[in-house]
């Protein structure tokens, strides 16, 4: 598995702010668990996704939010 953060350069919706807005982990089977950081509105949640592609499609906002990997991808042996 490997860890990541979502870095938001522009807050399109006006809800989650900018900077590091979420942190998570991609498991070896491709599934993702992600935790939103609390916002100024006090909102936070933990969500799961079937793939990182789903995270990017929903939360990428056409490049306004980037996935920043904190760990190297590990290959299974």
mmCIF file of the N, C-alpha and C atoms, coordinates in Angstrom:
data_MODEL
# 
_entry.id   MODEL 
# 
loop_
_atom_site.group_PDB 
_atom_site.id 
_atom_site.type_symbol 
_atom_site.label_atom_id 
_atom_site.label_alt_id 
_atom_site.label_comp_id 
_atom_site.label_asym_id 
_atom_site.label_entity_id 
_atom_site.label_seq_id 
_atom_site.pdbx_PDB_ins_code 
_atom_site.Cartn_x 
_atom_site.Cartn_y 
_atom_site.Cartn_z 
_atom_site.occupancy 
_atom_site.B_iso_or_equiv 
_atom_site.pdbx_formal_charge 
_atom_site.auth_seq_id 
_atom_site.auth_comp_id 
_atom_site.auth_asym_id 
_atom_site.auth_atom_id 
_atom_site.pdbx_PDB_model_num 
ATOM 1   N N  . UNK A 1 1  ? 0.830   -1.176  0.000   1.00 0.00 ? 1  UNK A N  1 
ATOM 2   C CA . UNK A 1 1  ? 0.000   0.000   0.000   1.00 0.00 ? 1  UNK A CA 1 
ATOM 3   C C  . UNK A 1 1  ? 0.876   1.241   0.000   1.00 0.00 ? 1  UNK A C  1 
ATOM 4   N N  . UNK A 1 2  ? 0.264   2.369   -0.389  1.00 0.00 ? 2  UNK A N  1 
ATOM 5   C CA . UNK A 1 2  ? 1.027   3.610   -0.370  1.00 0.00 ? 2  UNK A CA 1 
ATOM 6   C C  . UNK A 1 2  ? 0.116   4.776   0.032   1.00 0.00 ? 2  UNK A C  1 
ATOM 7   N N  . UNK A 1 3  ? 0.710   5.733   0.698   1.00 0.00 ? 3  UNK A N  1 
ATOM 8   C CA . UNK A 1 3  ? -0.024  6.882   1.219   1.00 0.00 ? 3  UNK A CA 1 
ATOM 9   C C  . UNK A 1 3  ? -0.038  8.027   0.208   1.00 0.00 ? 3  UNK A C  1 
ATOM 10  N N  . UNK A 1 4  ? -1.066  8.862   0.326   1.00 0.00 ? 4  UNK A N  1 
ATOM 11  C CA . UNK A 1 4  ? -1.169  10.033  -0.534  1.00 0.00 ? 4  UNK A CA 1 
ATOM 12  C C  . UNK A 1 4  ? -1.877  11.166  0.201   1.00 0.00 ? 4  UNK A C  1 
ATOM 13  N N  . UNK A 1 5  ? -1.779  12.354  -0.386  1.00 0.00 ? 5  UNK A N  1 
ATOM 14  C CA . UNK A 1 5  ? -2.550  13.514  0.058   1.00 0.00 ? 5  UNK A CA 1 
ATOM 15  C C  . UNK A 1 5  ? -3.233  14.114  -1.167  1.00 0.00 ? 5  UNK A C  1 
ATOM 16  N N  . UNK A 1 6  ? -4.380  14.750  -0.950  1.00 0.00 ? 6  UNK A N  1 
ATOM 17  C CA . UNK A 1 6  ? -5.008  15.540  -2.001  1.00 0.00 ? 6  UNK A CA 1 
ATOM 18  C C  . UNK A 1 6  ? -4.630  16.989  -1.761  1.00 0.00 ? 6  UNK A C  1 
ATOM 19  N N  . UNK A 1 7  ? -3.992  17.602  -2.739  1.00 0.00 ? 7  UNK A N  1 
ATOM 20  C CA . UNK A 1 7  ? -3.594  19.009  -2.665  1.00 0.00 ? 7  UNK A CA 1 
ATOM 21  C C  . UNK A 1 7  ? -4.528  19.806  -3.574  1.00 0.00 ? 7  UNK A C  1 
ATOM 22  N N  . UNK A 1 8  ? -5.251  20.740  -2.994  1.00 0.00 ? 8  UNK A N  1 
ATOM 23  C CA . UNK A 1 8  ? -6.210  21.536  -3.761  1.00 0.00 ? 8  UNK A CA 1 
ATOM 24  C C  . UNK A 1 8  ? -5.633  22.931  -3.997  1.00 0.00 ? 8  UNK A C  1 
ATOM 25  N N  . UNK A 1 9  ? -5.471  23.285  -5.268  1.00 0.00 ? 9  UNK A N  1 
ATOM 26  C CA . UNK A 1 9  ? -4.934  24.592  -5.649  1.00 0.00 ? 9  UNK A CA 1 
ATOM 27  C C  . UNK A 1 9  ? -6.026  25.650  -5.731  1.00 0.00 ? 9  UNK A C  1 
ATOM 28  N N  . UNK A 1 10 ? -7.231  25.255  -6.090  1.00 0.00 ? 10 UNK A N  1 
ATOM 29  C CA . UNK A 1 10 ? -8.363  26.174  -6.181  1.00 0.00 ? 10 UNK A CA 1 
ATOM 30  C C  . UNK A 1 10 ? -9.591  25.467  -5.619  1.00 0.00 ? 10 UNK A C  1 
ATOM 31  N N  . UNK A 1 11 ? -10.310 26.129  -4.736  1.00 0.00 ? 11 UNK A N  1 
ATOM 32  C CA . UNK A 1 11 ? -11.499 25.548  -4.111  1.00 0.00 ? 11 UNK A CA 1 
ATOM 33  C C  . UNK A 1 11 ? -12.722 25.900  -4.949  1.00 0.00 ? 11 UNK A C  1 
ATOM 34  N N  . UNK A 1 12 ? -13.037 25.046  -5.899  1.00 0.00 ? 12 UNK A N  1 
ATOM 35  C CA . UNK A 1 12 ? -14.122 25.282  -6.851  1.00 0.00 ? 12 UNK A CA 1 
ATOM 36  C C  . UNK A 1 12 ? -15.476 25.383  -6.149  1.00 0.00 ? 12 UNK A C  1 
ATOM 37  N N  . UNK A 1 13 ? -15.707 24.548  -5.140  1.00 0.00 ? 13 UNK A N  1 
ATOM 38  C CA . UNK A 1 13 ? -17.015 24.498  -4.472  1.00 0.00 ? 13 UNK A CA 1 
ATOM 39  C C  . UNK A 1 13 ? -17.132 25.453  -3.292  1.00 0.00 ? 13 UNK A C  1 
ATOM 40  N N  . UNK A 1 14 ? -15.996 25.956  -2.794  1.00 0.00 ? 14 UNK A N  1 
ATOM 41  C CA . UNK A 1 14 ? -16.033 26.847  -1.644  1.00 0.00 ? 14 UNK A CA 1 
ATOM 42  C C  . UNK A 1 14 ? -16.267 26.133  -0.323  1.00 0.00 ? 14 UNK A C  1 
ATOM 43  N N  . UNK A 1 15 ? -16.011 24.833  -0.278  1.00 0.00 ? 15 UNK A N  1 
ATOM 44  C CA . UNK A 1 15 ? -16.274 24.056  0.934   1.00 0.00 ? 15 UNK A CA 1 
ATOM 45  C C  . UNK A 1 15 ? -15.004 23.574  1.625   1.00 0.00 ? 15 UNK A C  1 
ATOM 46  N N  . UNK A 1 16 ? -14.080 22.995  0.878   1.00 0.00 ? 16 UNK A N  1 
ATOM 47  C CA . UNK A 1 16 ? -12.945 22.314  1.514   1.00 0.00 ? 16 UNK A CA 1 
ATOM 48  C C  . UNK A 1 16 ? -11.680 23.152  1.622   1.00 0.00 ? 16 UNK A C  1 
ATOM 49  N N  . UNK A 1 17 ? -11.651 24.327  1.035   1.00 0.00 ? 17 UNK A N  1 
ATOM 50  C CA . UNK A 1 17 ? -10.464 25.169  1.123   1.00 0.00 ? 17 UNK A CA 1 
ATOM 51  C C  . UNK A 1 17 ? -9.380  24.735  0.159   1.00 0.00 ? 17 UNK A C  1 
ATOM 52  N N  . UNK A 1 18 ? -8.179  25.274  0.371   1.00 0.00 ? 18 UNK A N  1 
ATOM 53  C CA . UNK A 1 18 ? -7.039  24.944  -0.476  1.00 0.00 ? 18 UNK A CA 1 
ATOM 54  C C  . UNK A 1 18 ? -5.925  24.346  0.371   1.00 0.00 ? 18 UNK A C  1 
ATOM 55  N N  . UNK A 1 19 ? -4.886  23.864  -0.298  1.00 0.00 ? 19 UNK A N  1 
ATOM 56  C CA . UNK A 1 19 ? -3.790  23.181  0.389   1.00 0.00 ? 19 UNK A CA 1 
ATOM 57  C C  . UNK A 1 19 ? -4.095  21.693  0.507   1.00 0.00 ? 19 UNK A C  1 
ATOM 58  N N  . UNK A 1 20 ? -3.562  21.058  1.537   1.00 0.00 ? 20 UNK A N  1 
ATOM 59  C CA . UNK A 1 20 ? -3.817  19.631  1.756   1.00 0.00 ? 20 UNK A CA 1 
ATOM 60  C C  . UNK A 1 20 ? -5.216  19.501  2.343   1.00 0.00 ? 20 UNK A C  1 
ATOM 61  N N  . UNK A 1 21 ? -6.130  18.897  1.594   1.00 0.00 ? 21 UNK A N  1 
ATOM 62  C CA . UNK A 1 21 ? -7.521  18.787  2.034   1.00 0.00 ? 21 UNK A CA 1 
ATOM 63  C C  . UNK A 1 21 ? -7.920  17.383  2.466   1.00 0.00 ? 21 UNK A C  1 
ATOM 64  N N  . UNK A 1 22 ? -7.113  16.370  2.089   1.00 0.00 ? 22 UNK A N  1 
ATOM 65  C CA . UNK A 1 22 ? -7.424  14.991  2.461   1.00 0.00 ? 22 UNK A CA 1 
ATOM 66  C C  . UNK A 1 22 ? -6.143  14.171  2.465   1.00 0.00 ? 22 UNK A C  1 
ATOM 67  N N  . UNK A 1 23 ? -6.186  13.071  3.187   1.00 0.00 ? 23 UNK A N  1 
ATOM 68  C CA . UNK A 1 23 ? -5.058  12.128  3.203   1.00 0.00 ? 23 UNK A CA 1 
ATOM 69  C C  . UNK A 1 23 ? -5.623  10.725  3.109   1.00 0.00 ? 23 UNK A C  1 
ATOM 70  N N  . UNK A 1 24 ? -4.826  9.824   2.575   1.00 0.00 ? 24 UNK A N  1 
ATOM 71  C CA . UNK A 1 24 ? -5.366  8.487   2.398   1.00 0.00 ? 24 UNK A CA 1 
ATOM 72  C C  . UNK A 1 24 ? -4.310  7.460   2.059   1.00 0.00 ? 24 UNK A C  1 
ATOM 73  N N  . UNK A 1 25 ? -4.823  6.293   1.711   1.00 0.00 ? 25 UNK A N  1 
ATOM 74  C CA . UNK A 1 25 ? -3.968  5.167   1.363   1.00 0.00 ? 25 UNK A CA 1 
ATOM 75  C C  . UNK A 1 25 ? -4.607  4.397   0.214   1.00 0.00 ? 25 UNK A C  1 
ATOM 76  N N  . UNK A 1 26 ? -3.764  3.997   -0.730  1.00 0.00 ? 26 UNK A N  1 
ATOM 77  C CA . UNK A 1 26 ? -4.184  3.099   -1.800  1.00 0.00 ? 26 UNK A CA 1 
ATOM 78  C C  . UNK A 1 26 ? -3.648  1.718   -1.456  1.00 0.00 ? 26 UNK A C  1 
ATOM 79  N N  . UNK A 1 27 ? -4.536  0.741   -1.354  1.00 0.00 ? 27 UNK A N  1 
ATOM 80  C CA . UNK A 1 27 ? -4.138  -0.621  -1.002  1.00 0.00 ? 27 UNK A CA 1 
ATOM 81  C C  . UNK A 1 27 ? -3.598  -1.362  -2.222  1.00 0.00 ? 27 UNK A C  1 
ATOM 82  N N  . UNK A 1 28 ? -2.963  -2.472  -1.987  1.00 0.00 ? 28 UNK A N  1 
ATOM 83  C CA . UNK A 1 28 ? -2.321  -3.219  -3.075  1.00 0.00 ? 28 UNK A CA 1 
ATOM 84  C C  . UNK A 1 28 ? -3.324  -3.703  -4.123  1.00 0.00 ? 28 UNK A C  1 
ATOM 85  N N  . UNK A 1 29 ? -4.608  -3.827  -3.768  1.00 0.00 ? 29 UNK A N  1 
ATOM 86  C CA . UNK A 1 29 ? -5.616  -4.245  -4.753  1.00 0.00 ? 29 UNK A CA 1 
ATOM 87  C C  . UNK A 1 29 ? -6.221  -3.064  -5.508  1.00 0.00 ? 29 UNK A C  1 
ATOM 88  N N  . UNK A 1 30 ? -5.714  -1.839  -5.254  1.00 0.00 ? 30 UNK A N  1 
ATOM 89  C CA . UNK A 1 30 ? -6.190  -0.660  -5.961  1.00 0.00 ? 30 UNK A CA 1 
ATOM 90  C C  . UNK A 1 30 ? -7.286  0.104   -5.253  1.00 0.00 ? 30 UNK A C  1 
ATOM 91  N N  . UNK A 1 31 ? -7.884  -0.473  -4.218  1.00 0.00 ? 31 UNK A N  1 
ATOM 92  C CA . UNK A 1 31 ? -8.923  0.247   -3.473  1.00 0.00 ? 31 UNK A CA 1 
ATOM 93  C C  . UNK A 1 31 ? -8.295  1.359   -2.640  1.00 0.00 ? 31 UNK A C  1 
ATOM 94  N N  . UNK A 1 32 ? -9.106  2.368   -2.303  1.00 0.00 ? 32 UNK A N  1 
ATOM 95  C CA . UNK A 1 32 ? -8.609  3.570   -1.643  1.00 0.00 ? 32 UNK A CA 1 
ATOM 96  C C  . UNK A 1 32 ? -9.451  3.885   -0.411  1.00 0.00 ? 32 UNK A C  1 
ATOM 97  N N  . UNK A 1 33 ? -8.789  4.248   0.686   1.00 0.00 ? 33 UNK A N  1 
ATOM 98  C CA . UNK A 1 33 ? -9.447  4.803   1.874   1.00 0.00 ? 33 UNK A CA 1 
ATOM 99  C C  . UNK A 1 33 ? -8.910  6.219   2.042   1.00 0.00 ? 33 UNK A C  1 
ATOM 100 N N  . UNK A 1 34 ? -9.832  7.175   2.254   1.00 0.00 ? 34 UNK A N  1 
ATOM 101 C CA . UNK A 1 34 ? -9.428  8.572   2.291   1.00 0.00 ? 34 UNK A CA 1 
ATOM 102 C C  . UNK A 1 34 ? -10.157 9.290   3.428   1.00 0.00 ? 34 UNK A C  1 
ATOM 103 N N  . UNK A 1 35 ? -9.436  10.168  4.111   1.00 0.00 ? 35 UNK A N  1 
ATOM 104 C CA . UNK A 1 35 ? -9.999  10.961  5.208   1.00 0.00 ? 35 UNK A CA 1 
ATOM 105 C C  . UNK A 1 35 ? -9.854  12.435  4.869   1.00 0.00 ? 35 UNK A C  1 
ATOM 106 N N  . UNK A 1 36 ? -10.985 13.135  4.815   1.00 0.00 ? 36 UNK A N  1 
ATOM 107 C CA . UNK A 1 36 ? -10.972 14.579  4.591   1.00 0.00 ? 36 UNK A CA 1 
ATOM 108 C C  . UNK A 1 36 ? -10.521 15.276  5.862   1.00 0.00 ? 36 UNK A C  1 
ATOM 109 N N  . UNK A 1 37 ? -9.708  16.287  5.727   1.00 0.00 ? 37 UNK A N  1 
ATOM 110 C CA . UNK A 1 37 ? -9.313  17.093  6.873   1.00 0.00 ? 37 UNK A CA 1 
ATOM 111 C C  . UNK A 1 37 ? -10.470 18.029  7.229   1.00 0.00 ? 37 UNK A C  1 
ATOM 112 N N  . UNK A 1 38 ? -10.615 18.351  8.515   1.00 0.00 ? 38 UNK A N  1 
ATOM 113 C CA . UNK A 1 38 ? -11.705 19.260  8.907   1.00 0.00 ? 38 UNK A CA 1 
ATOM 114 C C  . UNK A 1 38 ? -11.573 20.612  8.198   1.00 0.00 ? 38 UNK A C  1 
ATOM 115 N N  . UNK A 1 39 ? -12.695 21.168  7.800   1.00 0.00 ? 39 UNK A N  1 
ATOM 116 C CA . UNK A 1 39 ? -12.721 22.462  7.128   1.00 0.00 ? 39 UNK A CA 1 
ATOM 117 C C  . UNK A 1 39 ? -13.110 23.549  8.122   1.00 0.00 ? 39 UNK A C  1 
ATOM 118 N N  . UNK A 1 40 ? -13.113 24.771  7.659   1.00 0.00 ? 40 UNK A N  1 
ATOM 119 C CA . UNK A 1 40 ? -13.549 25.877  8.517   1.00 0.00 ? 40 UNK A CA 1 
ATOM 120 C C  . UNK A 1 40 ? -15.015 25.718  8.912   1.00 0.00 ? 40 UNK A C  1 
ATOM 121 N N  . UNK A 1 41 ? -15.753 24.888  8.166   1.00 0.00 ? 41 UNK A N  1 
ATOM 122 C CA . UNK A 1 41 ? -17.155 24.608  8.472   1.00 0.00 ? 41 UNK A CA 1 
ATOM 123 C C  . UNK A 1 41 ? -17.294 23.430  9.438   1.00 0.00 ? 41 UNK A C  1 
ATOM 124 N N  . UNK A 1 42 ? -16.154 22.842  9.860   1.00 0.00 ? 42 UNK A N  1 
ATOM 125 C CA . UNK A 1 42 ? -16.176 21.701  10.768  1.00 0.00 ? 42 UNK A CA 1 
ATOM 126 C C  . UNK A 1 42 ? -16.513 20.377  10.101  1.00 0.00 ? 42 UNK A C  1 
ATOM 127 N N  . UNK A 1 43 ? -16.485 20.346  8.776   1.00 0.00 ? 43 UNK A N  1 
ATOM 128 C CA . UNK A 1 43 ? -16.847 19.134  8.045   1.00 0.00 ? 43 UNK A CA 1 
ATOM 129 C C  . UNK A 1 43 ? -15.636 18.228  7.841   1.00 0.00 ? 43 UNK A C  1 
ATOM 130 N N  . UNK A 1 44 ? -15.807 16.943  8.075   1.00 0.00 ? 44 UNK A N  1 
ATOM 131 C CA . UNK A 1 44 ? -14.786 15.949  7.728   1.00 0.00 ? 44 UNK A CA 1 
ATOM 132 C C  . UNK A 1 44 ? -15.480 14.599  7.610   1.00 0.00 ? 44 UNK A C  1 
ATOM 133 N N  . UNK A 1 45 ? -14.873 13.706  6.869   1.00 0.00 ? 45 UNK A N  1 
ATOM 134 C CA . UNK A 1 45 ? -15.449 12.378  6.691   1.00 0.00 ? 45 UNK A CA 1 
ATOM 135 C C  . UNK A 1 45 ? -14.373 11.414  6.224   1.00 0.00 ? 45 UNK A C  1 
ATOM 136 N N  . UNK A 1 46 ? -14.692 10.137  6.343   1.00 0.00 ? 46 UNK A N  1 
ATOM 137 C CA . UNK A 1 46 ? -13.833 9.076   5.832   1.00 0.00 ? 46 UNK A CA 1 
ATOM 138 C C  . UNK A 1 46 ? -14.625 8.338   4.765   1.00 0.00 ? 46 UNK A C  1 
ATOM 139 N N  . UNK A 1 47 ? -13.996 8.128   3.607   1.00 0.00 ? 47 UNK A N  1 
ATOM 140 C CA . UNK A 1 47 ? -14.676 7.481   2.492   1.00 0.00 ? 47 UNK A CA 1 
ATOM 141 C C  . UNK A 1 47 ? -13.781 6.402   1.886   1.00 0.00 ? 47 UNK A C  1 
ATOM 142 N N  . UNK A 1 48 ? -14.393 5.465   1.192   1.00 0.00 ? 48 UNK A N  1 
ATOM 143 C CA . UNK A 1 48 ? -13.636 4.451   0.464   1.00 0.00 ? 48 UNK A CA 1 
ATOM 144 C C  . UNK A 1 48 ? -14.042 4.509   -1.005  1.00 0.00 ? 48 UNK A C  1 
ATOM 145 N N  . UNK A 1 49 ? -13.095 4.145   -1.853  1.00 0.00 ? 49 UNK A N  1 
ATOM 146 C CA . UNK A 1 49 ? -13.284 4.154   -3.293  1.00 0.00 ? 49 UNK A CA 1 
ATOM 147 C C  . UNK A 1 49 ? -12.777 2.835   -3.860  1.00 0.00 ? 49 UNK A C  1 
ATOM 148 N N  . UNK A 1 50 ? -13.352 2.422   -4.991  1.00 0.00 ? 50 UNK A N  1 
ATOM 149 C CA . UNK A 1 50 ? -12.874 1.208   -5.653  1.00 0.00 ? 50 UNK A CA 1 
ATOM 150 C C  . UNK A 1 50 ? -11.543 1.416   -6.349  1.00 0.00 ? 50 UNK A C  1 
ATOM 151 N N  . UNK A 1 51 ? -11.213 2.689   -6.675  1.00 0.00 ? 51 UNK A N  1 
ATOM 152 C CA . UNK A 1 51 ? -9.947  2.969   -7.352  1.00 0.00 ? 51 UNK A CA 1 
ATOM 153 C C  . UNK A 1 51 ? -9.588  4.443   -7.195  1.00 0.00 ? 51 UNK A C  1 
ATOM 154 N N  . UNK A 1 52 ? -8.334  4.761   -7.430  1.00 0.00 ? 52 UNK A N  1 
ATOM 155 C CA . UNK A 1 52 ? -7.891  6.145   -7.413  1.00 0.00 ? 52 UNK A CA 1 
ATOM 156 C C  . UNK A 1 52 ? -8.526  6.924   -8.562  1.00 0.00 ? 52 UNK A C  1 
ATOM 157 N N  . UNK A 1 53 ? -8.816  6.237   -9.655  1.00 0.00 ? 53 UNK A N  1 
ATOM 158 C CA . UNK A 1 53 ? -9.470  6.892   -10.782 1.00 0.00 ? 53 UNK A CA 1 
ATOM 159 C C  . UNK A 1 53 ? -10.788 7.534   -10.345 1.00 0.00 ? 53 UNK A C  1 
ATOM 160 N N  . UNK A 1 54 ? -11.549 6.852   -9.505  1.00 0.00 ? 54 UNK A N  1 
ATOM 161 C CA . UNK A 1 54 ? -12.805 7.400   -9.007  1.00 0.00 ? 54 UNK A CA 1 
ATOM 162 C C  . UNK A 1 54 ? -12.591 8.648   -8.176  1.00 0.00 ? 54 UNK A C  1 
ATOM 163 N N  . UNK A 1 55 ? -11.563 8.643   -7.351  1.00 0.00 ? 55 UNK A N  1 
ATOM 164 C CA . UNK A 1 55 ? -11.238 9.813   -6.530  1.00 0.00 ? 55 UNK A CA 1 
ATOM 165 C C  . UNK A 1 55 ? -10.960 11.015  -7.435  1.00 0.00 ? 55 UNK A C  1 
ATOM 166 N N  . UNK A 1 56 ? -10.143 10.809  -8.448  1.00 0.00 ? 56 UNK A N  1 
ATOM 167 C CA . UNK A 1 56 ? -9.742  11.903  -9.339  1.00 0.00 ? 56 UNK A CA 1 
ATOM 168 C C  . UNK A 1 56 ? -10.929 12.398  -10.169 1.00 0.00 ? 56 UNK A C  1 
ATOM 169 N N  . UNK A 1 57 ? -11.759 11.490  -10.656 1.00 0.00 ? 57 UNK A N  1 
ATOM 170 C CA . UNK A 1 57 ? -12.916 11.890  -11.462 1.00 0.00 ? 57 UNK A CA 1 
ATOM 171 C C  . UNK A 1 57 ? -13.855 12.777  -10.644 1.00 0.00 ? 57 UNK A C  1 
ATOM 172 N N  . UNK A 1 58 ? -14.107 12.415  -9.394  1.00 0.00 ? 58 UNK A N  1 
ATOM 173 C CA . UNK A 1 58 ? -15.060 13.158  -8.573  1.00 0.00 ? 58 UNK A CA 1 
ATOM 174 C C  . UNK A 1 58 ? -14.443 14.402  -7.936  1.00 0.00 ? 58 UNK A C  1 
ATOM 175 N N  . UNK A 1 59 ? -13.203 14.307  -7.455  1.00 0.00 ? 59 UNK A N  1 
ATOM 176 C CA . UNK A 1 59 ? -12.626 15.388  -6.665  1.00 0.00 ? 59 UNK A CA 1 
ATOM 177 C C  . UNK A 1 59 ? -11.495 16.158  -7.350  1.00 0.00 ? 59 UNK A C  1 
ATOM 178 N N  . UNK A 1 60 ? -11.096 15.740  -8.538  1.00 0.00 ? 60 UNK A N  1 
ATOM 179 C CA . UNK A 1 60 ? -9.990  16.399  -9.226  1.00 0.00 ? 60 UNK A CA 1 
ATOM 180 C C  . UNK A 1 60 ? -10.311 17.782  -9.743  1.00 0.00 ? 60 UNK A C  1 
ATOM 181 N N  . UNK A 1 61 ? -11.586 18.047  -10.018 1.00 0.00 ? 61 UNK A N  1 
ATOM 182 C CA . UNK A 1 61 ? -12.035 19.352  -10.502 1.00 0.00 ? 61 UNK A CA 1 
ATOM 183 C C  . UNK A 1 61 ? -11.157 19.872  -11.644 1.00 0.00 ? 61 UNK A C  1 
ATOM 184 N N  . UNK A 1 62 ? -10.969 19.004  -12.644 1.00 0.00 ? 62 UNK A N  1 
ATOM 185 C CA . UNK A 1 62 ? -10.210 19.369  -13.853 1.00 0.00 ? 62 UNK A CA 1 
ATOM 186 C C  . UNK A 1 62 ? -8.830  19.921  -13.542 1.00 0.00 ? 62 UNK A C  1 
ATOM 187 N N  . UNK A 1 63 ? -8.138  19.298  -12.592 1.00 0.00 ? 63 UNK A N  1 
ATOM 188 C CA . UNK A 1 63 ? -6.767  19.678  -12.270 1.00 0.00 ? 63 UNK A CA 1 
ATOM 189 C C  . UNK A 1 63 ? -6.627  20.625  -11.096 1.00 0.00 ? 63 UNK A C  1 
ATOM 190 N N  . UNK A 1 64 ? -7.738  21.092  -10.526 1.00 0.00 ? 64 UNK A N  1 
ATOM 191 C CA . UNK A 1 64 ? -7.664  21.991  -9.368  1.00 0.00 ? 64 UNK A CA 1 
ATOM 192 C C  . UNK A 1 64 ? -7.205  21.253  -8.114  1.00 0.00 ? 64 UNK A C  1 
ATOM 193 N N  . UNK A 1 65 ? -7.344  19.921  -8.118  1.00 0.00 ? 65 UNK A N  1 
ATOM 194 C CA . UNK A 1 65 ? -6.895  19.090  -6.997  1.00 0.00 ? 65 UNK A CA 1 
ATOM 195 C C  . UNK A 1 65 ? -5.978  18.002  -7.537  1.00 0.00 ? 65 UNK A C  1 
ATOM 196 N N  . UNK A 1 66 ? -4.834  17.832  -6.884  1.00 0.00 ? 66 UNK A N  1 
ATOM 197 C CA . UNK A 1 66 ? -3.828  16.873  -7.330  1.00 0.00 ? 66 UNK A CA 1 
ATOM 198 C C  . UNK A 1 66 ? -3.607  15.786  -6.276  1.00 0.00 ? 66 UNK A C  1 
ATOM 199 N N  . UNK A 1 67 ? -3.347  14.567  -6.741  1.00 0.00 ? 67 UNK A N  1 
ATOM 200 C CA . UNK A 1 67 ? -2.919  13.483  -5.859  1.00 0.00 ? 67 UNK A CA 1 
ATOM 201 C C  . UNK A 1 67 ? -1.410  13.587  -5.724  1.00 0.00 ? 67 UNK A C  1 
ATOM 202 N N  . UNK A 1 68 ? -0.928  13.704  -4.493  1.00 0.00 ? 68 UNK A N  1 
ATOM 203 C CA . UNK A 1 68 ? 0.509   13.749  -4.220  1.00 0.00 ? 68 UNK A CA 1 
ATOM 204 C C  . UNK A 1 68 ? 0.864   12.485  -3.444  1.00 0.00 ? 68 UNK A C  1 
ATOM 205 N N  . UNK A 1 69 ? 1.655   11.623  -4.069  1.00 0.00 ? 69 UNK A N  1 
ATOM 206 C CA . UNK A 1 69 ? 2.034   10.352  -3.445  1.00 0.00 ? 69 UNK A CA 1 
ATOM 207 C C  . UNK A 1 69 ? 3.150   10.589  -2.426  1.00 0.00 ? 69 UNK A C  1 
ATOM 208 N N  . UNK A 1 70 ? 3.014   10.003  -1.248  1.00 0.00 ? 70 UNK A N  1 
ATOM 209 C CA . UNK A 1 70 ? 4.009   10.122  -0.188  1.00 0.00 ? 70 UNK A CA 1 
ATOM 210 C C  . UNK A 1 70 ? 4.938   8.914   -0.152  1.00 0.00 ? 70 UNK A C  1 
ATOM 211 N N  . UNK A 1 71 ? 4.519   7.832   -0.777  1.00 0.00 ? 71 UNK A N  1 
ATOM 212 C CA . UNK A 1 71 ? 5.303   6.593   -0.809  1.00 0.00 ? 71 UNK A CA 1 
ATOM 213 C C  . UNK A 1 71 ? 5.476   6.134   -2.251  1.00 0.00 ? 71 UNK A C  1 
ATOM 214 N N  . UNK A 1 72 ? 6.527   5.402   -2.494  1.00 0.00 ? 72 UNK A N  1 
ATOM 215 C CA . UNK A 1 72 ? 6.740   4.778   -3.801  1.00 0.00 ? 72 UNK A CA 1 
ATOM 216 C C  . UNK A 1 72 ? 5.763   3.619   -3.975  1.00 0.00 ? 72 UNK A C  1 
ATOM 217 N N  . UNK A 1 73 ? 5.413   3.327   -5.212  1.00 0.00 ? 73 UNK A N  1 
ATOM 218 C CA . UNK A 1 73 ? 4.563   2.162   -5.497  1.00 0.00 ? 73 UNK A CA 1 
ATOM 219 C C  . UNK A 1 73 ? 5.381   0.904   -5.246  1.00 0.00 ? 73 UNK A C  1 
ATOM 220 N N  . UNK A 1 74 ? 4.802   -0.013  -4.541  1.00 0.00 ? 74 UNK A N  1 
ATOM 221 C CA . UNK A 1 74 ? 5.483   -1.290  -4.260  1.00 0.00 ? 74 UNK A CA 1 
ATOM 222 C C  . UNK A 1 74 ? 4.900   -2.358  -5.162  1.00 0.00 ? 74 UNK A C  1 
ATOM 223 N N  . UNK A 1 75 ? 5.764   -3.163  -5.720  1.00 0.00 ? 75 UNK A N  1 
ATOM 224 C CA . UNK A 1 75 ? 5.286   -4.252  -6.560  1.00 0.00 ? 75 UNK A CA 1 
ATOM 225 C C  . UNK A 1 75 ? 5.147   -5.500  -5.707  1.00 0.00 ? 75 UNK A C  1 
ATOM 226 N N  . UNK A 1 76 ? 4.155   -6.300  -6.046  1.00 0.00 ? 76 UNK A N  1 
ATOM 227 C CA . UNK A 1 76 ? 3.968   -7.547  -5.316  1.00 0.00 ? 76 UNK A CA 1 
ATOM 228 C C  . UNK A 1 76 ? 4.915   -8.597  -5.851  1.00 0.00 ? 76 UNK A C  1 
ATOM 229 N N  . UNK A 1 77 ? 5.447   -9.403  -4.940  1.00 0.00 ? 77 UNK A N  1 
ATOM 230 C CA . UNK A 1 77 ? 6.370   -10.473 -5.356  1.00 0.00 ? 77 UNK A CA 1 
ATOM 231 C C  . UNK A 1 77 ? 5.759   -11.807 -5.104  1.00 0.00 ? 77 UNK A C  1 
# 
